[in-house]
Amino acid sequence: MKVKFLGAAMSVTGTCHLITTDQYKILLDCGQFQGSKALEELNAMDFGFQPSEIDFMILSHSHIDHSGRIPLLTKRGYSGKIYCTDATADLVEIMLKDSGYIHEKEAEWTNRKAERSGKPFVEPLYTFQDAADAAKNLEPVLYGQLYEINPDIQVRFRDAGHILGSSIVELWIREGEHVTKLVFSGDLGVKNRPILRDPETIEEADFLIMEATYGDRVHESSGESLEKFFEIILNTTRRGGSVIIPSFAVGRTQELIYQLNIFYEEHQEFKHELDKLMVYVDSPLATSATEIFRRNAQVFDDETREYILKGDNPLDFKNLVFTRTSDESRQLNFNPDPKIIISASGMCDAGRIKHHLKHNLWNPKNSIVFVGYQAEGTLGRSIVNGDKDVTIFGEKIHINAEIHNLEGFSGHADRDGLLEWLSGFVKPPKRVFLVHGEEMSKKNFAYTVKQTLGFDCTAIEDVSEYDLELDTVLSVEDTRNLIATEDQLDKVKSQLSKLRDELETILYNTHLAVDQNTTQERINEISNSLIELEKNSIKLGTTIATKEA
């Protein structure tokens, strides 16, 4: 068996891993590269394999850096199934369609300029229709189900606690008489966070592919970030300013709505101020995603489910407004009243947030609050790093607003969270591959793991292929020089511009509940039935509570 790391090898974007067995080719995620111009140019390049030769694909979660090239994959010949959790299937369809629409609009904008300058036209990476076609291949699977893809391969999705539907992937692959278990962590979330359940523990694997986004950093606690967040809101609005929050449309936005709901309900001492302070979610994608969150209560944590079953919707409150049209979005920047604007994209590289930054970064009364990872080469990274001048839509903007970066809101586990999750393994996997992290993050985490747990980790630094059974490196494609050169050019251009002007328990209990002579096939059947029953009971309870409310 071989694994080839084709994305999230040099950075945190473009996740794509190819598993090749004696009979099958399996793709783990197919993400879009985001960040610098050089990284984004990788999206149109060859995948490193023939899409038509892939037997099936497994998707860990819906974020674009894990799913964003799926429409291109199908456009270039892939026609197999895409296995994922049911919540991920709901989310990724709207996210890919939104991404296709953005690619179309970007191509239209580029071609208008090309027509005037006599340059050749460009084609969008993929279209809205390409995304709709790709979504037809989605095959939803429930958390905890031991699902047989074919006689040689079984998969189980475990909750990763990162965003709605996010999963840790367990794969059992038979080659001849030998069965290998491979685990892919996907993106791991943070424990004790609202809405989502904690990441589930995995106890064994032959081989592990693990993310290391924050492998060398420790977040401040969510409580500290929340306290700062509410303090920023009050201080900003009291001086007549607005709070602008670049936020990922799926995950962070819903958590912010949840926390603001509680803040408005529990702080009656500020009632006079809060009653007139509106919260605008200015992202069509975030609006649609929030509706999907509301329909998937079966995967929420216990606290959030109790809220819903009592008829209290934690993702809605009286001061919350979802803006849908472009006109509604534009009007926000001509409204002088203090307000909170939550808008995508989270790294400020596209979407309506760029308009809000253009109109608000210059004003010292305002605050810009970052609540998620900012990848290298993005506008968000530039602002967080302290640049005082940025260019947005060709206009130089001098930054006078207060800039805040609240890492306690991050959806990614930090170094200690990653280490705690990895310590759940009863014995070390034969090999741990670290991906989805910048170079020093992966290397430092590998060192920490060795010192703390004694596990040997391989920090993936470039497109490379490994033979798992022989434990050897088959190939390494050195693309770092290209990326570094392009990044250097981007920095030079930036400087010139300035000069000019980021259900184990259920299965275990089922085993106890059946006779010792029961077959494994029967146990799996009962387990899957229990999971279906749990999901349907939660949905029924949600429906009843909503009607009673």
PyMOL commands that set and color helices and strands:
alter all, ss='L'
color gray80, all
select helices_A, chain A and resi 37-44+51-53+64-67+70-75+86-117+128-135+222-238+252-266+268-274+284-295+297-299+302-309+326-332+353-360+379-384+407-409+415-422+439-452+480-500+504-513+520-548
alter helices_A, ss='H'
color red, helices_A
select strands_A, chain A and resi 2-7+16-20+25-28+56-58+82-85+138-141+147-150+153-159+167-175+178-184+207-211+243-246+278-282+320-322+339-343+367-370+389-392+395-398+402-405+431-435+457-459+463-467+472-477
alter strands_A, ss='S'
color yellow, strands_A
deselect
rebuild
show_as cartoon
